[in-house]
Amino acid sequence: MNNLFFDLDGTLVNSEKGIIKGLKYMYNNTLGYVPHDDATLRKFIGPTFSYSFKKFDNIDVNDPQAKVRMKKFREYYDVEGWKELTVIDGVYEMLDQLKHQGKEIFVATSKPEVHAKNIIQHFGMKPYIRHVFGASDDEVTRSLKADVISYGMEKTSVNLNSDNLVMVGDRSSDVEGAHQNNLKAIGVTYGFGDKDELSNAKSDWIVNKPLEIAKLALEK
């Protein structure tokens, strides 16, 4: 386990406040009301808009209405929302331990790549992260987590394979995306998923705190 791909939302950072406020801004400025409760809006965190619009609103991401909604979301999120996230307790210590173990650390997120890079830079994690891989800006061309992982494996010069790379994430999409690329996955319960979701996705390991990831990486 020499290389680790980390999800971002719910694994390294808690982005709930900014995303939910952005979603409410989006709905209020397109529909005039918010059609979902906070529990449902919370499920938008992690997957791409293409997935969430289809699942919760029955709208294809290529639908003109979906494009208007995405534009409204970004009016809020690109200016204010992304700054409202916080780094999860223990993440800096985990990254530092992994770095001292000689591990190569990457980010593989369903968030648009440009936003993910801004977050990593803004919150001082860039010294630990070799590369950031994310969804395409339109969240259509490269939208599924499996696609992002595949893209990351192709783009980096590091020798990555199922023996020396593991995916770390808090949602079933992280685990399933890893397995679709013949990788093992560490599921984390401190994010937006839970133990049942990660177990049902057949996560290879499940941890409850960030520092447990560094411990597991050292042992494996």
LINTA-V721212 format. One record per residue. RES is the residue in one letter. PHI is phi in whole degrees, -180 to 180 (none if undefined). PSI is psi in degrees with one decimal (NA if undefined). Layout:
RES,PHI,PSI
RES,PHI,PSI
//
This chain:
M,none,67.5
N,-90,-19.1
N,-131,139.1
L,-130,129.2
F,-97,122.7
F,-107,133.1
D,-65,163.4
L,-104,-68.6
D,-66,119.2
G,89,-6.9
T,-118,-44.6
L,-107,-34.9
V,-132,154.5
N,-101,105.7
S,-104,11.8
E,-58,-48.1
K,-59,-51.3
G,-68,-38.6
I,-69,-45.4
I,-65,-40.3
K,-64,-37.8
G,-66,-39.1
L,-66,-40.5
K,-66,-40.5
Y,-61,-44.0
M,-60,-50.8
Y,-67,-42.9
N,-63,-30.7
N,-96,4.1
T,-123,-46.5
L,-98,-22.6
G,89,0.5
Y,-160,168.2
V,-104,115.3
P,-81,-4.5
H,-126,151.8
D,-81,172.3
D,-62,-33.7
A,-63,-39.0
T,-73,-42.2
L,-60,-32.9
R,-63,-27.6
K,-74,-12.6
F,-71,-20.4
I,-78,121.3
G,119,-70.4
P,-68,167.8
T,-80,167.1
F,-61,-36.6
S,-58,-38.7
Y,-73,-48.0
S,-69,-40.0
F,-61,-40.8
K,-67,-43.8
K,-72,-43.7
F,-102,-23.5
D,-120,-5.1
N,55,41.8
I,-123,131.3
D,-74,144.0
V,-64,-20.8
N,-85,-7.5
D,-63,134.9
P,-53,-34.6
Q,-65,-38.1
A,-66,-38.7
K,-65,-38.3
V,-65,-41.7
R,-63,-44.2
M,-62,-40.0
K,-62,-42.9
K,-67,-40.7
F,-58,-45.0
R,-71,-24.7
E,-56,-38.5
Y,-87,-51.4
Y,-67,-40.2
D,-68,-23.0
V,-98,-49.2
E,-115,-41.7
G,-60,-41.7
W,-69,-21.5
K,-81,-11.6
E,-89,-0.2
L,-80,165.9
T,-132,151.4
V,-78,132.4
I,-65,138.0
D,-54,130.7
G,94,-9.6
V,-69,-45.2
Y,-60,-42.5
E,-64,-40.6
M,-62,-47.6
L,-61,-39.8
D,-65,-42.9
Q,-64,-43.4
L,-62,-41.5
K,-62,-42.5
H,-70,-22.7
Q,-78,-7.9
G,86,15.5
K,-79,147.4
E,-94,129.3
I,-116,131.4
F,-130,161.8
V,-114,132.5
A,-130,103.9
T,-130,151.7
S,-81,-3.8
K,-73,144.3
P,-50,137.2
E,-57,-40.0
V,-63,-37.7
H,-70,-40.6
A,-62,-41.8
K,-64,-39.4
N,-62,-40.9
I,-66,-46.7
I,-60,-41.6
Q,-68,-48.1
H,-62,-36.8
F,-99,17.8
G,71,23.9
M,-96,-5.5
K,-58,-37.0
P,-61,-20.4
Y,-95,-21.9
I,-102,122.0
R,-72,-48.6
H,-145,153.3
V,-117,122.7
F,-116,131.3
G,-142,-176.2
A,-69,157.6
S,-65,159.1
D,-59,-32.9
D,-84,-6.2
E,57,26.2
V,-118,-51.7
T,-60,-43.1
R,-134,86.2
S,-113,-36.4
L,-80,150.5
K,-60,-38.0
A,-59,-37.5
D,-68,-40.6
V,-65,-42.8
I,-62,-45.7
S,-60,-44.3
Y,-60,-45.1
G,-63,-40.9
M,-65,-33.8
E,-76,-33.4
K,-82,-30.0
T,-84,149.5
S,-85,-7.2
V,-72,142.6
N,-73,105.1
L,-114,131.4
N,-155,-179.3
S,-65,-16.1
D,-87,-25.0
N,-126,10.7
L,-131,136.6
V,-135,146.8
M,-97,137.5
V,-119,125.2
G,-163,170.1
D,-107,-4.1
R,-122,160.0
S,-59,-31.6
S,-63,-31.9
D,-67,-45.3
V,-67,-47.2
E,-66,-37.9
G,-64,-38.3
A,-64,-48.4
H,-64,-33.8
Q,-66,-20.5
N,-104,17.2
N,62,35.0
L,-114,158.4
K,-89,163.3
A,-136,141.5
I,-104,119.3
G,-94,138.8
V,-115,134.0
T,-92,-5.4
Y,-86,2.2
G,-100,-134.4
F,-97,-8.6
G,-97,-173.9
D,-141,177.9
K,-61,-40.7
D,-63,-45.4
E,-60,-44.8
L,-70,-37.9
S,-66,-42.8
N,-64,-29.6
A,-82,-2.0
K,68,44.5
S,-60,137.4
D,-72,-34.0
W,-139,152.8
I,-132,129.1
V,-125,160.9
N,-110,-14.7
K,-141,151.2
P,-56,-42.1
L,-65,-21.7
E,-67,-24.8
I,-67,-44.7
A,-63,-39.5
K,-64,-43.9
L,-66,-41.3
A,-63,-36.2
L,-68,-38.2
E,-74,-32.7
K,-96,NA
//
